[in-house]
């Protein structure tokens, strides 16, 4: 089974999004985290199923929230490089792909 890791900034983005939604409505931040876990499980099960957005990058949309998990797919591992809002700052995460090969973060946020 492949390993899955997070770029440090991607983990922070998941946390910030969950905090934002939790402030809006109690329990909604937890719902976002459940959706992230569901997306991670789907990525691990079939990493090539998500839409390709570059040579190595793919995008897995969250079901109830306007976010994508952007990840790099390698033969031995998967690296989440961003939790990107679908309507803001497109492709801000591209520079993170360059240091993905060198850095390995925690397995899940």
Secondary structure, 3 states (H helix, E strand, C coil): CCEEEECHHHHHHHHHHHHHHHHHCCCHHHHHHHHHHHHHHHHHHCCCCCEECCCCEEEEECCCCCEEEEEEECCCEEEEEEEEECCCCCCCCHHHHHCCCCCCCCCCC
